[in-house]
Amino acid sequence: MPERIRAMEQMLELTEEDTVTPELLDSQVQKAQEQLLLLRRQQEQIEKQKRELEELSRRQEELQRGRAEMTDKLTRSLVVLEREAYETQKKLEQLRATRESFGQHLEILEGIDPKGWNPADLHRELSRALSTVDDARAEFSQQRSRLQAIATQDADGVPLPEAAPEVVRGGGERSFGQWILIGFALSLPLITVGLVSLLIFWWMAKG
């Protein structure tokens, strides 16, 4: 740039020996205009390059911010999901064990048929049946406590009914209330799994 300006100045300088003629002045003016036009084009090109560089810089900063933001969010989300997956797996294992236990006790309870007992062995059969019911009640109470602990961790868990203090009435027959408790206990694993899934989807949507 300084060289071109000096060249223009040199072209415009007239020595004392030069003859000032209209043709010479027109030539000098034309050269000066050409130089000015060239400088304007160069200035426009420089300004264009400047805008392009500023846009590239802005987009690079946007990329860095977006990358850092999403890297942080995805990293933290993966940690949470891994922890939730581990906890959910433990809960599912507990639910499967509970369901299997409830199913076994229910099958044994349904196998009790007082009508088929020998009257001579009534006392022994009744004691055995009562012992079976007591075992089912104890198992139900134990599993209920474990499932309630899971429900407490989930915050939205449905509480289990308490085990009835008296299940067998006269003659060894089950009460209607006990049938309700057994039916609800068998449905509980599916309900709890559904609640756990809803909580996970709710957390992901919120995040």
C-alpha positions in Angstrom: 0.0 0.0 0.0 2.7 2.7 0.8 4.6 1.7 -2.3 1.5 2.4 -4.5 0.9 5.7 -2.8 4.5 6.7 -3.4 4.2 5.7 -7.0 1.1 7.8 -7.4 2.9 10.7 -5.8 5.8 10.2 -8.2 3.5 10.2 -11.2 1.8 13.4 -10.0 5.1 15.2 -9.4 6.2 17.4 -12.2 9.7 18.5 -12.5 10.6 22.0 -13.7 11.8 20.5 -17.0 8.5 18.8 -17.7 6.2 20.7 -20.0 2.8 21.1 -18.5 0.3 20.2 -21.2 -3.4 19.2 -21.0 -2.5 15.8 -22.4 0.0 15.2 -19.6 -2.4 16.4 -16.9 -5.2 14.1 -18.3 -2.8 11.2 -18.3 -1.8 11.8 -14.7 -5.4 12.2 -13.6 -6.4 9.0 -15.4 -3.5 7.1 -13.7 -4.6 8.5 -10.3 -8.2 7.4 -10.9 -7.1 3.9 -11.9 -5.0 3.7 -8.7 -7.9 4.9 -6.6 -10.2 2.4 -8.2 -7.7 -0.4 -7.5 -7.4 0.7 -3.9 -11.2 0.7 -3.5 -11.4 -2.8 -4.9 -8.6 -4.0 -2.6 -10.3 -2.4 0.4 -13.6 -4.1 -0.5 -11.8 -7.4 -0.8 -10.1 -6.9 2.5 -13.4 -6.0 4.2 -15.0 -9.1 2.6 -12.2 -11.3 3.9 -12.6 -9.7 7.3 -16.3 -10.5 7.5 -15.7 -14.1 6.4 -13.0 -14.5 9.1 -15.4 -13.0 11.7 -18.1 -15.4 10.6 -15.7 -18.3 10.8 -14.6 -17.3 14.3 -18.2 -16.9 15.4 -19.1 -20.4 14.1 -16.0 -21.9 15.7 -17.0 -20.5 19.1 -20.5 -21.7 18.6 -19.2 -25.2 17.8 -17.0 -25.2 20.9 -19.8 -24.1 23.2 -22.3 -26.5 21.7 -19.8 -29.4 21.8 -18.9 -28.7 25.4 -22.6 -28.3 26.5 -23.7 -31.6 24.8 -20.6 -33.5 26.0 -21.3 -32.5 29.6 -25.1 -33.3 29.3 -24.5 -36.7 27.6 -21.8 -37.7 30.0 -23.9 -36.9 33.1 -26.9 -38.6 31.5 -25.0 -41.7 30.8 -23.8 -41.9 34.4 -27.4 -41.5 35.7 -28.8 -44.0 33.2 -26.1 -46.6 34.1 -27.0 -46.1 37.8 -30.7 -46.3 37.1 -30.2 -49.4 34.9 -28.2 -51.1 37.7 -30.9 -50.2 40.3 -33.7 -51.3 38.0 -32.0 -54.6 37.4 -31.7 -55.2 41.1 -35.4 -54.3 41.5 -36.4 -56.6 38.7 -34.5 -59.5 40.2 -36.2 -58.8 43.5 -39.6 -58.7 41.8 -39.0 -61.9 39.9 -37.9 -63.6 43.1 -41.0 -62.3 44.9 -43.3 -63.3 42.1 -41.9 -66.8 42.1 -42.2 -67.1 45.8 -45.8 -65.8 45.8 -46.7 -68.2 43.0 -45.3 -71.2 44.9 -47.2 -70.3 48.1 -50.4 -69.6 46.1 -50.1 -73.0 44.4 -49.7 -74.7 47.8 -52.6 -72.8 49.3 -54.8 -73.7 46.4 -53.9 -77.3 46.9 -55.5 -77.4 50.3 -58.8 -79.2 50.0 -60.5 -79.7 53.4 -63.3 -81.7 51.7 -60.8 -84.4 50.8 -59.4 -84.9 54.3 -59.9 -88.1 56.1 -62.1 -87.4 59.2 -59.7 -89.5 61.2 -56.8 -87.3 60.3 -58.6 -84.0 60.6 -56.6 -82.7 63.4 -53.2 -83.4 61.7 -54.4 -82.1 58.3 -55.7 -79.0 59.9 -52.5 -78.3 61.7 -50.5 -78.9 58.5 -52.8 -76.5 56.6 -52.5 -73.8 59.3 -48.8 -74.2 59.2 -48.8 -73.7 55.4 -50.9 -70.6 55.8 -48.6 -69.3 58.4 -45.6 -69.9 56.1 -47.3 -68.0 53.3 -48.2 -65.1 55.7 -44.6 -64.9 56.9 -43.2 -64.9 53.4 -45.7 -62.3 52.3 -44.8 -60.0 55.2 -41.1 -60.4 54.5 -41.4 -59.7 50.7 -43.8 -56.9 51.5 -41.1 -55.2 53.5 -38.6 -55.6 50.7 -41.0 -54.3 48.1 -42.0 -51.4 50.3 -38.3 -50.4 50.5 -38.2 -50.4 46.7 -41.4 -48.3 46.6 -39.9 -45.8 49.1 -36.9 -45.4 46.8 -39.2 -44.8 43.8 -41.2 -42.3 45.8 -44.3 -43.1 43.7 -44.6 -46.8 44.7 -47.9 -48.3 45.7 -47.9 -49.6 49.2 -48.8 -53.3 49.7 -51.6 -54.4 52.0 -50.7 -55.7 55.3 -50.9 -59.4 55.9 -54.2 -60.3 57.6 -53.7 -61.6 61.2 -56.2 -64.4 60.6 -56.4 -66.1 57.3 -58.0 -69.4 58.1 -61.5 -69.5 59.5 -63.4 -72.5 60.8 -63.0 -75.6 58.8 -59.7 -74.3 57.2 -61.5 -72.3 54.4 -59.9 -69.0 53.2 -61.8 -65.8 53.6 -62.8 -63.5 50.8 -60.4 -60.8 52.0 -57.4 -63.3 51.8 -58.2 -64.0 48.2 -58.1 -60.2 47.5 -54.7 -59.9 49.2 -53.3 -62.9 47.2 -54.6 -61.5 43.9 -53.1 -58.1 44.6 -49.8 -59.5 45.7 -49.5 -61.4 42.4 -50.3 -58.3 40.4 -47.8 -56.1 42.3 -44.6 -57.0 40.3 -46.2 -55.8 37.0 -47.4 -52.6 38.7 -44.0 -51.8 40.2 -42.1 -52.5 36.9 -44.5 -50.1 35.2 -43.9 -47.4 37.8 -40.1 -47.8 37.5 -40.3 -47.4 33.7 -42.5 -44.3 34.0 -40.1 -42.7 36.5 -37.1 -43.3 34.1 -39.0 -41.8 31.1 -40.1 -38.8 33.3 -36.6 -38.1 34.4 -35.2 -38.3 30.8 -38.0 -35.9 29.5 -37.3 -33.5 32.3 -33.6 -33.5 31.7 
